[in-house]
Amino acid sequence: MSLIELKNVSKAFGRLVVLDDLSLSIERGQSLVVIGASGTGKSVLIKHVVGLLKPDDGEVYFDGQRVDLMPERQLMELRQRFGFLFQMGALFDSLTVGENIAFPLQEHTHKPPAAIRDVVAHRLGMVGLPGIERKMPAELSGGQRKRVALARAIALEPEVILYDEPTTGLDPVRSDVINQLILKLNNELKVTSITVTHDMASAFKIADRIVMLHHGKIVFDGTPREIQTSTDPIVRQFVTGEAGETELAGLRA
């Protein structure tokens, strides 16, 4: 049985159809990357997986349970099985690094303070930033903030990690550090990961499988090697990053 499954999911906001009869199954332990132009439904898809949005039509399952019919209390329990790395990190600026990572442990567990401190130290070690518990987020570089946010995302030992544009705002070297960390955590924690990104270099490095959305539908589903050899013009244009006639039309006026 797939860990995550969307069956014939449709979602519209007014007249804008964002997901159109979309079906997708994600196996446990898989590293899935979701790509596509802005506004094609990538983030909307992720929000359905954790019950932040409900489909207009279709069904969503996690580990055999129907997510879109869950009451809010059950959804809160479900979300503890997920870790989230937000696009800009979303650290609490008024809390230290250690307090940021401890926050989900204090909210969702009954661990004593000493045990929480041990978890915080271990997670910082995993992301290559040992001993910075007392620093404030403002004292860190952009790449370090992303790594602290990732340490917080794995604080509760999630089964699934959701990455929203994890390399946005980082130079190529810092981006590759994040990519290597994603690979490391997939291997060491045996998590399932879903990454939304426009960064094709990142996608090629971290993905077992790449799905591309276009106008609410899946137009590609395969391996990194397969997408690089795709002859579909929509897929080719996105992968190569070349503007087409539609995008260039306004420049010729």
C-alpha beads as a LAMMPS data file, in Angstrom:
LAMMPS data file: protein, C-alpha beads

253 atoms
252 bonds

1 atom types
1 bond types

-500.0 500.0 xlo xhi
-500.0 500.0 ylo yhi
-500.0 500.0 zlo zhi

Masses

1 110.0

Atoms # bond

1 1 1 0.000 0.000 0.000
2 1 1 1.262 3.498 -0.852
3 1 1 2.036 5.747 2.112
4 1 1 0.330 8.747 0.479
5 1 1 -2.354 8.602 -2.169
6 1 1 -4.437 11.200 -3.948
7 1 1 -7.310 9.777 -5.982
8 1 1 -8.979 11.934 -8.662
9 1 1 -8.426 15.104 -6.644
10 1 1 -9.812 18.374 -8.001
11 1 1 -9.533 21.807 -6.380
12 1 1 -10.640 25.192 -7.642
13 1 1 -10.569 28.683 -6.179
14 1 1 -13.455 30.467 -7.838
15 1 1 -13.036 29.935 -11.578
16 1 1 -9.369 29.009 -11.246
17 1 1 -8.942 25.228 -11.422
18 1 1 -5.681 24.405 -9.614
19 1 1 -5.866 20.592 -9.431
20 1 1 -7.814 18.800 -12.143
21 1 1 -8.750 15.145 -11.482
22 1 1 -5.201 14.464 -10.247
23 1 1 -4.134 11.029 -9.003
24 1 1 -0.765 10.375 -7.346
25 1 1 0.658 7.581 -5.184
26 1 1 3.841 8.015 -3.126
27 1 1 5.667 5.011 -1.727
28 1 1 7.214 4.902 1.737
29 1 1 10.870 5.966 1.666
30 1 1 10.602 7.706 -1.705
31 1 1 12.151 11.100 -2.446
32 1 1 9.595 12.822 -4.668
33 1 1 10.223 16.219 -6.253
34 1 1 7.265 18.217 -7.577
35 1 1 8.073 20.796 -10.246
36 1 1 6.054 23.127 -12.443
37 1 1 5.549 26.792 -13.200
38 1 1 4.253 29.138 -10.524
39 1 1 0.529 28.691 -9.944
40 1 1 0.354 25.118 -11.226
41 1 1 -0.796 23.654 -7.910
42 1 1 2.411 22.376 -6.282
43 1 1 1.808 23.922 -2.864
44 1 1 -1.922 23.213 -3.090
45 1 1 -1.111 19.533 -3.620
46 1 1 1.096 19.486 -0.496
47 1 1 -1.615 21.168 1.587
48 1 1 -4.058 18.411 0.641
49 1 1 -1.642 15.751 1.916
50 1 1 -1.724 17.182 5.453
51 1 1 -5.373 18.240 5.422
52 1 1 -4.804 22.004 5.284
53 1 1 -7.031 21.991 2.216
54 1 1 -9.867 19.634 1.329
55 1 1 -10.564 18.609 -2.262
56 1 1 -13.696 19.700 -4.091
57 1 1 -13.752 16.166 -5.511
58 1 1 -11.629 13.096 -4.894
59 1 1 -9.987 11.389 -1.935
60 1 1 -6.712 11.777 -0.004
61 1 1 -5.118 8.973 2.029
62 1 1 -2.165 8.744 4.390
63 1 1 -1.058 5.318 5.585
64 1 1 -4.465 3.900 4.655
65 1 1 -6.467 6.590 6.477
66 1 1 -8.798 9.007 4.671
67 1 1 -7.273 12.435 5.352
68 1 1 -9.939 14.620 3.765
69 1 1 -12.613 13.237 6.113
70 1 1 -10.592 13.522 9.331
71 1 1 -11.825 15.814 12.123
72 1 1 -9.415 18.560 13.197
73 1 1 -8.187 16.719 16.302
74 1 1 -7.180 13.715 14.241
75 1 1 -5.533 15.984 11.669
76 1 1 -3.413 17.559 14.414
77 1 1 -2.168 14.100 15.378
78 1 1 -1.514 13.270 11.739
79 1 1 0.571 16.412 11.214
80 1 1 2.944 15.363 13.987
81 1 1 4.083 12.592 11.644
82 1 1 5.272 15.286 9.202
83 1 1 8.209 17.666 9.303
84 1 1 8.015 20.957 7.403
85 1 1 10.834 23.045 5.978
86 1 1 9.279 26.307 4.845
87 1 1 10.655 28.410 2.008
88 1 1 12.198 31.109 4.219
89 1 1 12.827 28.856 7.220
90 1 1 10.102 30.491 9.371
91 1 1 12.209 30.578 12.527
92 1 1 10.918 32.531 15.518
93 1 1 13.168 35.610 15.584
94 1 1 12.615 36.196 19.307
95 1 1 13.772 32.686 20.280
96 1 1 17.278 31.286 20.323
97 1 1 18.277 28.488 17.966
98 1 1 17.872 25.973 20.770
99 1 1 14.458 27.317 21.725
100 1 1 13.310 27.164 18.090
101 1 1 14.200 23.485 17.796
102 1 1 12.796 22.705 21.241
103 1 1 9.450 24.335 20.446
104 1 1 7.715 21.325 18.798
105 1 1 9.074 19.014 21.496
106 1 1 7.631 21.226 24.221
107 1 1 4.301 21.511 22.394
108 1 1 3.788 17.860 21.485
109 1 1 5.750 15.689 23.933
110 1 1 6.183 15.244 27.673
111 1 1 9.962 15.024 27.565
112 1 1 11.764 16.639 30.521
113 1 1 13.966 19.679 29.817
114 1 1 17.209 17.673 29.930
115 1 1 15.924 15.198 27.351
116 1 1 14.768 18.065 25.111
117 1 1 18.223 19.649 25.332
118 1 1 19.754 16.329 24.268
119 1 1 17.433 16.090 21.257
120 1 1 18.202 19.688 20.265
121 1 1 21.952 19.055 20.442
122 1 1 21.615 15.847 18.425
123 1 1 19.520 17.472 15.687
124 1 1 21.960 20.373 15.385
125 1 1 24.755 17.847 15.027
126 1 1 22.847 16.104 12.260
127 1 1 22.655 19.331 10.224
128 1 1 26.292 20.197 10.855
129 1 1 25.765 23.055 13.320
130 1 1 26.745 21.720 16.752
131 1 1 26.929 24.028 19.737
132 1 1 24.972 27.026 18.426
133 1 1 21.944 26.650 20.696
134 1 1 22.394 30.112 22.246
135 1 1 22.674 32.033 18.987
136 1 1 19.767 34.088 17.682
137 1 1 18.438 33.583 14.121
138 1 1 19.589 37.110 13.190
139 1 1 23.198 36.052 13.874
140 1 1 23.051 33.283 11.260
141 1 1 23.563 33.272 7.516
142 1 1 20.701 32.331 5.215
143 1 1 22.070 28.830 4.754
144 1 1 22.507 28.342 8.487
145 1 1 18.937 29.457 9.137
146 1 1 17.695 26.883 6.636
147 1 1 19.714 24.193 8.422
148 1 1 18.350 25.213 11.831
149 1 1 14.839 25.119 10.371
150 1 1 15.604 21.633 9.081
151 1 1 16.813 20.579 12.548
152 1 1 13.464 21.783 13.912
153 1 1 11.608 19.912 11.156
154 1 1 13.135 16.602 12.291
155 1 1 12.799 17.247 16.023
156 1 1 9.781 14.935 16.350
157 1 1 11.300 12.159 14.192
158 1 1 8.774 12.550 11.371
159 1 1 7.902 9.869 8.860
160 1 1 7.567 12.425 6.061
161 1 1 9.419 15.689 5.451
162 1 1 7.852 18.346 3.227
163 1 1 10.293 20.810 1.671
164 1 1 8.958 24.054 0.178
165 1 1 11.609 25.553 -2.136
166 1 1 14.463 24.541 0.214
167 1 1 17.244 26.224 -1.814
168 1 1 15.493 29.536 -2.545
169 1 1 17.710 32.540 -1.765
170 1 1 20.904 30.509 -1.455
171 1 1 23.986 30.594 -3.641
172 1 1 24.942 27.379 -5.505
173 1 1 27.365 26.191 -2.811
174 1 1 24.908 26.693 0.075
175 1 1 22.181 25.166 -2.053
176 1 1 24.273 22.053 -2.483
177 1 1 24.785 21.850 1.298
178 1 1 20.989 21.713 1.673
179 1 1 20.760 19.091 -1.074
180 1 1 23.379 16.950 0.665
181 1 1 21.507 17.305 3.961
182 1 1 18.259 16.169 2.341
183 1 1 20.034 13.093 0.983
184 1 1 21.647 12.442 4.352
185 1 1 18.367 12.644 6.254
186 1 1 16.591 10.451 3.732
187 1 1 19.276 7.835 4.257
188 1 1 19.733 8.089 8.026
189 1 1 16.130 8.670 9.101
190 1 1 14.525 6.545 6.346
191 1 1 11.928 9.247 5.803
192 1 1 9.680 9.859 2.842
193 1 1 10.305 13.301 1.372
194 1 1 8.263 15.557 -0.898
195 1 1 10.064 18.604 -2.261
196 1 1 8.477 21.478 -4.154
197 1 1 11.137 23.341 -6.135
198 1 1 12.000 25.336 -9.257
199 1 1 15.694 24.451 -8.814
200 1 1 16.355 21.755 -11.401
201 1 1 19.916 21.140 -10.197
202 1 1 18.462 20.351 -6.779
203 1 1 15.702 18.217 -8.278
204 1 1 18.170 16.101 -10.245
205 1 1 20.315 15.563 -7.151
206 1 1 17.746 14.651 -4.500
207 1 1 14.912 12.972 -6.419
208 1 1 14.157 9.301 -6.889
209 1 1 11.119 10.483 -8.815
210 1 1 10.045 13.769 -10.391
211 1 1 6.451 14.804 -11.063
212 1 1 5.656 17.880 -13.154
213 1 1 2.344 19.716 -12.896
214 1 1 0.861 21.796 -15.713
215 1 1 -2.633 23.283 -15.656
216 1 1 -3.570 21.118 -12.676
217 1 1 -2.539 17.818 -14.248
218 1 1 0.550 15.630 -14.116
219 1 1 2.363 15.946 -17.448
220 1 1 5.481 14.011 -16.396
221 1 1 6.124 11.275 -13.844
222 1 1 9.476 9.520 -13.895
223 1 1 13.126 9.477 -12.866
224 1 1 15.600 12.389 -13.132
225 1 1 17.278 10.632 -16.055
226 1 1 13.966 10.200 -17.849
227 1 1 12.964 13.850 -17.520
228 1 1 16.299 14.970 -18.946
229 1 1 15.593 12.977 -22.107
230 1 1 11.888 13.858 -22.368
231 1 1 10.737 15.087 -25.782
232 1 1 7.546 16.690 -24.458
233 1 1 7.895 20.396 -25.374
234 1 1 6.263 21.604 -22.128
235 1 1 8.620 19.474 -20.046
236 1 1 11.668 20.391 -22.134
237 1 1 10.950 24.122 -21.837
238 1 1 10.736 23.946 -18.039
239 1 1 13.793 21.720 -17.582
240 1 1 15.998 23.873 -19.823
241 1 1 14.573 27.150 -18.507
242 1 1 14.035 28.610 -21.949
243 1 1 11.261 31.140 -22.592
244 1 1 8.829 30.104 -25.321
245 1 1 6.897 32.112 -27.880
246 1 1 4.102 32.866 -25.413
247 1 1 6.496 34.303 -22.818
248 1 1 8.403 36.353 -25.398
249 1 1 5.368 37.722 -27.252
250 1 1 5.057 40.783 -25.028
251 1 1 8.692 41.736 -25.577
252 1 1 8.153 42.104 -29.325
253 1 1 5.321 44.608 -29.081

Bonds

1 1 1 2
2 1 2 3
3 1 3 4
4 1 4 5
5 1 5 6
6 1 6 7
7 1 7 8
8 1 8 9
9 1 9 10
10 1 10 11
11 1 11 12
12 1 12 13
13 1 13 14
14 1 14 15
15 1 15 16
16 1 16 17
17 1 17 18
18 1 18 19
19 1 19 20
20 1 20 21
21 1 21 22
22 1 22 23
23 1 23 24
24 1 24 25
25 1 25 26
26 1 26 27
27 1 27 28
28 1 28 29
29 1 29 30
30 1 30 31
31 1 31 32
32 1 32 33
33 1 33 34
34 1 34 35
35 1 35 36
36 1 36 37
37 1 37 38
38 1 38 39
39 1 39 40
40 1 40 41
41 1 41 42
42 1 42 43
43 1 43 44
44 1 44 45
45 1 45 46
46 1 46 47
47 1 47 48
48 1 48 49
49 1 49 50
50 1 50 51
51 1 51 52
52 1 52 53
53 1 53 54
54 1 54 55
55 1 55 56
56 1 56 57
57 1 57 58
58 1 58 59
59 1 59 60
60 1 60 61
61 1 61 62
62 1 62 63
63 1 63 64
64 1 64 65
65 1 65 66
66 1 66 67
67 1 67 68
68 1 68 69
69 1 69 70
70 1 70 71
71 1 71 72
72 1 72 73
73 1 73 74
74 1 74 75
75 1 75 76
76 1 76 77
77 1 77 78
78 1 78 79
79 1 79 80
80 1 80 81
81 1 81 82
82 1 82 83
83 1 83 84
84 1 84 85
85 1 85 86
86 1 86 87
87 1 87 88
88 1 88 89
89 1 89 90
90 1 90 91
91 1 91 92
92 1 92 93
93 1 93 94
94 1 94 95
95 1 95 96
96 1 96 97
97 1 97 98
98 1 98 99
99 1 99 100
100 1 100 101
101 1 101 102
102 1 102 103
103 1 103 104
104 1 104 105
105 1 105 106
106 1 106 107
107 1 107 108
108 1 108 109
109 1 109 110
110 1 110 111
111 1 111 112
112 1 112 113
113 1 113 114
114 1 114 115
115 1 115 116
116 1 116 117
117 1 117 118
118 1 118 119
119 1 119 120
120 1 120 121
121 1 121 122
122 1 122 123
123 1 123 124
124 1 124 125
125 1 125 126
126 1 126 127
127 1 127 128
128 1 128 129
129 1 129 130
130 1 130 131
131 1 131 132
132 1 132 133
133 1 133 134
134 1 134 135
135 1 135 136
136 1 136 137
137 1 137 138
138 1 138 139
139 1 139 140
140 1 140 141
141 1 141 142
142 1 142 143
143 1 143 144
144 1 144 145
145 1 145 146
146 1 146 147
147 1 147 148
148 1 148 149
149 1 149 150
150 1 150 151
151 1 151 152
152 1 152 153
153 1 153 154
154 1 154 155
155 1 155 156
156 1 156 157
157 1 157 158
158 1 158 159
159 1 159 160
160 1 160 161
161 1 161 162
162 1 162 163
163 1 163 164
164 1 164 165
165 1 165 166
166 1 166 167
167 1 167 168
168 1 168 169
169 1 169 170
170 1 170 171
171 1 171 172
172 1 172 173
173 1 173 174
174 1 174 175
175 1 175 176
176 1 176 177
177 1 177 178
178 1 178 179
179 1 179 180
180 1 180 181
181 1 181 182
182 1 182 183
183 1 183 184
184 1 184 185
185 1 185 186
186 1 186 187
187 1 187 188
188 1 188 189
189 1 189 190
190 1 190 191
191 1 191 192
192 1 192 193
193 1 193 194
194 1 194 195
195 1 195 196
196 1 196 197
197 1 197 198
198 1 198 199
199 1 199 200
200 1 200 201
201 1 201 202
202 1 202 203
203 1 203 204
204 1 204 205
205 1 205 206
206 1 206 207
207 1 207 208
208 1 208 209
209 1 209 210
210 1 210 211
211 1 211 212
212 1 212 213
213 1 213 214
214 1 214 215
215 1 215 216
216 1 216 217
217 1 217 218
218 1 218 219
219 1 219 220
220 1 220 221
221 1 221 222
222 1 222 223
223 1 223 224
224 1 224 225
225 1 225 226
226 1 226 227
227 1 227 228
228 1 228 229
229 1 229 230
230 1 230 231
231 1 231 232
232 1 232 233
233 1 233 234
234 1 234 235
235 1 235 236
236 1 236 237
237 1 237 238
238 1 238 239
239 1 239 240
240 1 240 241
241 1 241 242
242 1 242 243
243 1 243 244
244 1 244 245
245 1 245 246
246 1 246 247
247 1 247 248
248 1 248 249
249 1 249 250
250 1 250 251
251 1 251 252
252 1 252 253
